Amino acid sequence: MRLLLKTIYILSFSILLGQDLYEGHISFDYSGTVSGTFNGFAEDSIEIGGAINQANSDSASIYFMSVTAQGDEVFDLFLTILQDTIFPLQPRDWEIPGSGDEDNPLSLEAVLIFIPGVDSNLVDQLTSSFVDTSSSQDSLNLDTLVSAVLETISDNIYIGLNGTFSILESTDSTFSGELEAVLLKPAFHFPPHLITISDGGFSFRKPSLEILSSSNNQVTLPSDIKIYSPYPNPFNPVTKLDLFISDQKKISVDVLNINGQLLEKLIDNKKIYGDFEIIWSGTQYPSGVYFFRIQSENFHTTKKAILIK
């Protein structure tokens, strides 16, 4: 565990030179201390997963995250951090955890984390880390990611003990592969708490970044405007967005999907003053990442919300 934390800490200070973003899914069966099926699809076959391939000053890193619902407000989370020497992605195999020791943490090639049975608060923190990176093109906020993961260590986090993570096919815009692994719960138990992952597979593709890249050009919000994050987030099926406008302004609020397609106009150039609450229902839409686009004459910004059914 100390090796894992030292590795992530050092990676968080790497110099980011390039970054590719992907959306897709990871699916597998797991058995052992706990058993079940992890399916990175919602019931409507929409993929719930993300991957980031970053080039750093002297290496490359690949981050995977996927989530599946196991009940009301209960989710399984899968997170993988891989190191490579090539950017962009090329087919190859990673042994889990790969070579490495506590005196040379950067040699650790593959960290696999599985967290069954967590609540929506942790899902929100982890997915926000990935989506924020997609929006800003900045380096992944590993401090936030690790802090959220550490909160679960004493409860139900499992770390990859051995296995293989393989990228079998890779193109300019897609990649796919398979995985198998044995994971150990770091907390002391006798006998040890183990999970075996079998029949694992994944497939990712680059999404349209029109809406994501637009947030790079956002104008700083005027001091008389406050736009709060959607709550709850993740949500199913209703979330709300609160605004505060101290001086009356004409505001437009739209809902877009991850491909930048306009789904609904919630407010169309309407004068707003004071506190204003917008309630949006995603009942008719599939699970996935959605964006609230808020615009006025002198600013525009976006807020993210994740619908998980």
N, C-alpha and C positions, 0 to 999 in steps of 0.2 A: 504493500500500500504506500509506503514512503517513497518508493521508486516511482509509482504512478503520479503522486503529487508533485515530486520534483520535476518530472518530465513535463507535465502540463505547465508548471510555473515557468520553466525556461522557454517553452514554446510561446508563451504569451508575450515574450519580449522580442520575438523574431521580427525581422524587417520584412514587411509584405511587399512583394514585387509584382505579383499577378494573382488573379482569383477567378475561378469559374464556379458558377452556381448551378445546381441541379435540383429537380423535383422528381419524386418517384416513390418506390415502396421497398420494404424489406419484409419477407415472410419466412417463418420457420415453426417447427414444433419444438417444444421443450418438455423435459421430464426430469424427475428427481425429487428433491425436497418439495418443490412445487411443480406442477405440470399444467400444460395448456397449449394453445396455439396462438402464435403472434402473427397477425395478418395486417400488413401495412395498407390495407384497403378498408374503406368504410363499407357499409352494407350496399351502397349504390356504386361500388367499384371505383370510387375516387381515391387516388393515392394520397397517403398522409405520410410524407417523409421528405427529408431534405439532405443534400450533400454539398459540401464546399471543398474545392480543391485550391489550395493556396501555394504560391511559390514564395519562399522566404530567401534570405540572403545566401544561404548555403544548402538549402534543402527544400523539399516540398512536403505539404501536409494535406491529408484528406480527412474530413470530418463527416460522419453520417449520423443522422438522427431520424427515428421513426417512432410512431406512437399508435397504439391500438386500444380501443375501449373494451373493458372487461365487465362493465356494469355501470350503474348510475354513479357518476363522478369518480370512477375508479379506472385507472389506465395502467398499461404496461409500457415502459419506455426502453428503447434500445439506442445506445450511443457507442460509436466506434471512432477512435483517433488513430490514423495510420501515418507513418512516415515513409517518404520515398526520396529518391534523388532525381526524379524526372518530372518535369511539368510541360505539357498537361499529362493527364492520365494515360498510362499504357497498360496492356494486360500483364499481370504478374501475380504471384502468390505471396501472401504474408503468413508466416508462422506466428501463432499467438502464444505468448506475448512477444516472441521474437528475441533476438539477442539483446542483452543489456544487463547491467548490474547497478547497484546503488552508487558506485563510484563513477559511473558513466551513463547517466540517465538518458542522454540524447541518443544512445544506441538502441533504446527500446523502440521497436518498430511498430507494434500493434497493441493498442489498449482497447479492450472490448468490455462494455458495461451494460448490464441488463438489470432493470429495476421493475419487478412485478408489483402490482397492487399499490400504486401511488395515487394521490389525489390531484385534482385539477390545478392546484396552486403551483406545484412543481412543473406540471406540463406547461403552464403558462410561462414560467421563467425560462425553461429550456427552449421552447419554440420561439419565444421572443428573441432570444440570443441569435438564433438562426435567421429569423426574418429581419431583425435589425441589421445584420451583416449584409443581407441581400439588398436592403434599401440604401445603405450608405457606401457599399463597396469597401468598407474598412475591414481591418483584421477582426477575426472572430473574438468576441469579448469572452475570453476564457475565464477571467476572474468571476464573472457572473455565472458562467456555466459550472465551474468547479464548486462555487459556493452552494449552488442549488443541489448539486450531487452530494456534497459532503453532509448536507442535512439529513440524508437518508442512510448514511453508512451504518449506523447502529441498528437500523431496522431491516431493510430488505434489499440492499444493493449486492449484486454478484459481479465479480471481476473475472475476465477470461484467464484461465489457467493453462490451457493448451488447445490446439485446433488449427484450422486453416481458414483464411479469408482470401478469396481468389477473384480477381477481375479477369473474366474470360474473354470479353469482347469490348472494344472501345473505338468510338468514332469521334469526329469533331463535336458532336452534340449529344451522344448517348454512351452509356456503358452498362454492363450487366455482369453478373457473376454468381458465385455460390459461397456458402460458409458452413462450417461445422465447428463446434467448440464444446469444451467443458468449462464451466464457470464455478467459482468458489466464493462463498460468502466470507468476507474478511473477519467478521466477528467470530470469536472462538466458540466452536460447538463440537461436541463429541457424540456421535460421529460427525465429521464435517458436513456442512450443508452444501450440496452440489446440485448443479443443473446441467443437463446435457442438451445442447442444441443440435437438431438434426433436420435434414431436408431443407436447409436454408437457401434462399435465393433472393436476388435483388435486381432491380432495373431502374435506371435513372436517365433523365433527359434534361437538356437545358430549356427553361421556360422562356416565354417572351418577357423581356425586361423593360418594356416600354413604361409600365406604371412604376416599376421598382426604381428605375434610374431617374424618373422624374423628380424623386425626392432629393436628389443631389442638388437641384436648383431651387430649393425652397427659399423663400424670403423669410427672414426672421420675423416672428410674430410681433405685431405692435403691442406695446405695453398694456393697452386697454382691452386686449383680447386674451382669453384663456380657453384652451381646448383640452379637455381631460381625456385620458385613455378610455376606450370602451370597457364597460363592466357589465356582467362578468366576461371574462376572456381567458380561456376558451369558453364558448357558450353553446347552448342547445335548448331551444332554437332562437331565443330572444336575447339581445344585448342592447345597451343604451350608451349614447354619447352625449356628454354634458358640455355646453358652451357657456361662456360668460362674456358678454359684449357690453362694456361700460358706456360707449357712445354708439348710437344707432348706426348700423351698417347694413348694406345689402349682402346677404350671404347665400351661397349655393353649396349644397352637400349632396354628393353622389356616392353610390356604392359600386365598386368595381371588383372583378375577380382578379386572380393572380396574373392573367394574361392581358390585363388592362382593358377588358371589355366592360362597357357601361351596363350595369344591371338595373339600377333604379336611380331616379332623381328624388331624393328625400326632401330637399328644399331647393327651389328654383328662383334665385335672385330675389329673396324675400328680405324685407327689413326686419332686423332682430335687435332687441335691446334687453339688457339684463340677463338673468339666468334663462337658459333654454335647454330643454331635454329632448333628445331624439331617440325614439325607440325603433329598432329594426328587427324584423323577424326573418330568419333564414329558412323558414319551413319549406319553401319551394325550391331551395337550392341544396346542392350536395355538400358534403363535408369538404373543408379546404380553407385556404387563407383568403380573406377578403379585405378590401381597403375602403375606408371612408375618405373621400377627397373633399376637403373644405376649401372654398375659394371666395375671395372678395376682390375689390378693386386693387388693393395693394399687397395682397399676400395669397399664398396657397400652401397647403400642407396636407399630409396624409396620416391616417391612423389605421393600425392593423387590428384585425380581429380574426379569431380562428374558430370555425364552426366544426364541432365534432359530434356526429350523430351516433 
